[in-house]
Every structure is written in structure tokens, then in C-alpha cells.
Amino acid sequence: MKRLLLMVMVVGLLACEQEEPEKVGPTFGSQAPESTKEYVFAIHPLHNPVRLFEIYEPLFDLLNRSIPNVKFRLEASRNYDEFDKKLYSRQFDFALPNPYQTIKAISHGYHVIAKMGDDQKFTGIILVRRDSGIRQVSELKGKKVAYPARTALAAALMPQYYLHTHGLNVNQDIENKFVGSQESSIMNVYLGDVAAAATWLLPWESFQQEHPELARELTVQWQTDALINNSVMARDDVPTSIATEVAQFLATLHTTEEGRAILARMPLSRFELADDLRYRVVEKFLTKFRKQVRQLD
């Protein structure tokens, strides 16, 4: 009996040794799944990074839902210098630069695929405090004026050209302060650190919505003529099919209720299809600015 029991145990142990060991952990197919291609989409400092994400993240959520098998990551920059360095070193797949940056980016291998609409809103404005007593351009002589950056077209170059054509030598008659962002420019004049501040209509409209009590202390004293609005660009190694899908997505955004709600946050009525040729008007303005006001590069 003992011998029979021993034989049964040996047979049982041999059977266990032949069984496949239980697999622990995840199982995979014969081929690993392909990773989703990510494209970096950068927007120039229309707002500080926190505010820019608040405004534009819904756009990118919808973009990622609308174009399958790829991912678009929104990137913000702390200031214009940081954005410019990354753009001109081709670190972005897609970008939304201002028109001056657009002209320079073309020479670095980017091409316009779309643009913001509402060109009539691409106009520079110069703000002063309501209690400043400043009414004439000549009254800025000897005072400080704030701008977001030297390369901000609507918020620096166009206002400086306006001041120049109204009798002020912007290189000698005033002290120019480049403060990094649209909000910083506005806040500089609100706080009284400068006599006037340049920005453009979209950031000013957003500021009025977000800080109405502060905005009431300021007034738009002067406004420039309009120029073409900001572009949307794709780097030349982005697949044409992807660039085309992004352009079509933006150009039809205003046709849906969700899209119109996203645009209203910017605030903007629509995007439009566009190409490099649309921005030749900016080259003409820059040529005139260099001759009459100051060099840029």
C-alpha cells in the first residue's frame, strides 16, 4: 500500500513538471502597437502661459478628437524671445506666430497653411490711464512706453510707426520698455510704471472681460491702421496630408456650435485658409518701418 502511494506521488510530480508555468503580467500580441505620432503646436505669447492654456486647450481637445492616429500638443512660451528661438531653430511642427515672425519663419522652412480671420482687429492700440491727462502724442516725450516685445507687430512695430508718423522720434524722444507679454504691457500702464502701453485688440478685449475693474481705469488713446492677422504654419517636413487636415479643421471650426464656442474664447470669428503669398503685405510694411523708424534684426 505504501509502495502504491509512493508511485502515485511520483507520477503526480512528473505531471506537474511538464505543465506550462502560469504567465504573470500583461500579455502582448506578436507585434508591438505603433506609438501615436505627436506634433508640437506652439502659439506665440498672445497671453501668459497659464491664460493661453485656459483659452486654447479646448481647441486642441477638439483637434485631437477630429484627426485620428496622431496627437497635437499645445506649447506655450514665457516670452517672445523664447518663442522666437524655438521657432527659428525648427523645434515646432506647427506654429501660430505673429505676421512678423511669419515672414522670418518662412526662411526657416515653415509655410503658411491658414490664418486667423478678422483682419480688421489686427490693429495696434496705445493705452493710457484715464487720469493721466495725456491727450496728444507729443505729451509722451520724455516718458516711458511699454510693449510686449521688439518683434510684436501689432503691439510694438505698428504703434511705433504710428507715433513716428505723428511727430515722435521713438528712438530719442521716449524710453521704450519691452516687458515680455501683452498682459505685462497693459499692467505696466495700469500700475503707472509707464505713461503709455501698446498692445492689440484681441488681448485688450480679453483683458476687459477678465479684469473689467482694472480696464475701466484705462482708455485707448490711439489706434493704428489694420494689417493681416496671425498665421498658422507647418514645418516643411510635416506630411502634407496632416498639414491639410489641420488647415481644413481650423477653416471649418466656425461651422459648428462647439467650434464657435471655442472661437468666442479667443475672441475670434473664424480661421481661414491661407498661403505664404498673403503675407507679402507684411514685407512691404517692414521695409517701410526699417527705412523710417528703426532696424529690426
Buried (B, 14 or more C-beta within 10 A) or exposed (E): EEEEEEEEEEEEEEEEEEEEEEEEEEEEEEEEEEEEEEBBBBBBBBBBBEBBBEBBEBBBBBBBEBBEEBBBEBBBBEBBBBBBEBBBEBBBBBBBBBBBBBBBBBEEEBBBBBBBBBBEBBBBBBBBBEEBEBEEBEBBBEBBBBBBBBBBBBBBBBBBBBBBEEEBEBEEBBEBBBBBBBBBBBBBBBEEBBBBBBBBBBBBBBBBEEBEEBBEEBBEBBBBEBBBBBBBBBBEEBEEEBBEBBBBBBBBBBEEEEBEEBBEBBBBEBBBBBEBEBBEEBEEBBEEBEEEBBEEE
